[in-house]
Structure formats: C-alpha cells, structure tokens
C-alpha cells in the first residue's frame, strides 16, 4: 500500500474511461469502505466531475 508523505496539487492525464473507473471506485467507498473515508471519497469524486 502506498504511503502519502505530503500533499499537493498534481496534473494527471486520464482517458474518460479511466476517469469513470476512478469515479465508480470512489462511489463504492460509501458501500464498502470505512465510514471515516466517506467524506474524503465523496469530496474527491465531486472534484473529478467533468464540466461540459
């Protein structure tokens, strides 16, 4: 498992298919993840929403 040593902003190129997989995985945190992770997963998922 990765260990986060610091936080910041990064730019990452993803295909729409990859982005959708990540969004779906973050949605599963609500059903299968720890309650302590729900807020962070929800916030990250909202940040990944695509605006047209």
GUPA-845459 format. One record per residue (C-alpha): residue in three letters; x, y, z. Coordinates in pm, whole numbers, plus 32768, in hexadecimal, padded with zeros to 4 digits. Example, Ala and Ser with C-alpha at 12.3 -4.5 7.8 and 13.67 -1.06 7.14 Angstrom:
BEGIN
residuo, x, y, z
ALA, 84CE, 7E3E, 830C;
SER, 8557, 7F96, 82CA;
//
This chain:
BEGIN
residuo, x, y, z
UNK, 8000, 8000, 8000;
UNK, 807C, 815C, 7FAD;
UNK, 80DB, 8247, 80C4;
UNK, 8087, 83B7, 8095;
UNK, 81AE, 8489, 8104;
UNK, 812A, 85DC, 809A;
UNK, 8001, 8672, 7FE8;
UNK, 7FE4, 8768, 7ECE;
UNK, 7F4F, 879E, 7D78;
UNK, 7FB0, 86C7, 7C52;
UNK, 7F46, 86BC, 7AE5;
UNK, 7EFB, 8563, 7A5D;
UNK, 7E80, 850C, 7902;
UNK, 7D6C, 8406, 78FD;
UNK, 7C88, 837F, 77F2;
UNK, 7B16, 83A6, 7830;
UNK, 7B00, 822F, 786B;
UNK, 7C11, 823F, 7977;
UNK, 7B68, 8369, 7A1B;
UNK, 7A1D, 82B0, 7A25;
UNK, 7AC0, 8180, 7AC9;
UNK, 7B55, 825E, 7BD6;
UNK, 7A06, 830A, 7C10;
UNK, 7957, 81B9, 7C30;
UNK, 7A5D, 813A, 7D24;
UNK, 7A33, 8270, 7DFA;
UNK, 78BD, 8233, 7DF8;
UNK, 78F6, 80D7, 7E85;
UNK, 79A1, 8168, 7FB7;
UNK, 784A, 81CC, 8036;
UNK, 77D0, 8063, 8025;
UNK, 7908, 7F9F, 807E;
UNK, 7A08, 808F, 8113;
UNK, 7A49, 810D, 8270;
UNK, 795B, 8218, 82EA;
UNK, 7A86, 82FB, 832F;
UNK, 7AD6, 82FE, 81B9;
UNK, 7979, 8359, 813E;
UNK, 79A8, 84D2, 8148;
UNK, 7AF9, 84D5, 809C;
UNK, 7A86, 83E4, 7F8B;
UNK, 794C, 84AF, 7F4F;
UNK, 7A11, 85F5, 7F39;
UNK, 7B0E, 855F, 7E47;
UNK, 79FA, 84CE, 7D70;
UNK, 7955, 8626, 7D5E;
UNK, 7AA4, 86C0, 7CFA;
UNK, 7ABE, 85C6, 7BDC;
UNK, 796B, 861E, 7B47;
UNK, 7993, 868A, 79DD;
UNK, 78FC, 87D7, 797C;
UNK, 788E, 87FB, 7815;
//
